[in-house]
């Protein structure tokens, strides 16, 4: 009987931790802020460029040349 109680307590704790992490991840930022202004301006981008930025973090070369904040040269937001 003690093992069942301990098992349900552990399952309950894991459930609460998972719930906390889901709500914490949901309240975070969208990841599009790379400059001091807070948001990356995607006006004038094609749908393909926006998709590549959202999925892979790559910034189009024409935007990198005109932007002074992304001078890392890799074109990746996270560096991965």
C-alpha positions in Angstrom: 0.0 0.0 0.0 2.9 2.4 0.7 4.4 1.9 -2.7 1.1 2.9 -4.4 0.8 6.1 -2.4 4.4 7.1 -3.1 3.9 6.3 -6.8 0.8 8.6 -7.0 2.6 11.4 -5.1 5.5 11.2 -7.6 3.1 11.2 -10.5 1.3 14.2 -9.0 4.5 16.1 -8.5 5.6 15.4 -12.1 2.2 16.5 -13.4 2.5 19.8 -11.5 6.0 20.4 -12.7 4.9 19.7 -16.3 2.0 22.1 -16.0 4.3 24.8 -14.6 6.7 24.4 -17.4 4.0 24.5 -20.1 2.6 27.8 -18.7 6.1 29.2 -18.3 6.9 28.4 -21.9 3.6 29.9 -23.1 4.2 33.2 -21.4 7.6 33.7 -22.9 8.5 36.0 -25.8 8.3 34.9 -29.4 12.0 35.0 -30.0 11.9 37.7 -32.7 13.6 40.4 -30.7 17.2 40.7 -31.8 17.7 44.4 -31.5 17.4 46.9 -28.7 14.0 48.1 -30.0 12.5 44.7 -29.1 11.1 43.4 -32.4 12.5 42.5 -35.8 10.7 44.3 -38.6 9.6 41.7 -41.1 7.7 44.1 -43.4 8.7 43.6 -47.0 9.9 40.0 -46.4 8.5 37.2 -48.6 6.5 34.3 -47.1 9.5 32.1 -47.7 11.9 34.4 -45.8 9.5 34.7 -42.9 9.1 30.9 -42.8 12.9 30.4 -42.8 13.3 32.9 -40.0 10.5 31.3 -37.9 11.7 27.7 -38.5 15.5 28.1 -38.7 16.3 31.5 -37.3 18.0 32.6 -40.6 17.8 36.3 -41.5 17.8 37.2 -45.2 21.2 38.5 -46.5 19.7 41.7 -47.8 18.4 42.5 -44.3 21.7 41.6 -42.7 23.6 44.1 -44.9 21.4 47.0 -43.9 21.2 46.0 -40.2 24.0 47.0 -37.9 22.7 44.9 -35.0 23.3 41.5 -36.7 27.0 41.8 -37.5 27.8 38.3 -36.3 28.1 37.1 -39.9 26.5 33.7 -39.4 22.9 34.7 -40.2 21.6 32.6 -37.4 19.6 34.1 -34.5 20.6 31.4 -31.9 24.0 30.6 -33.4 23.0 27.0 -33.9 
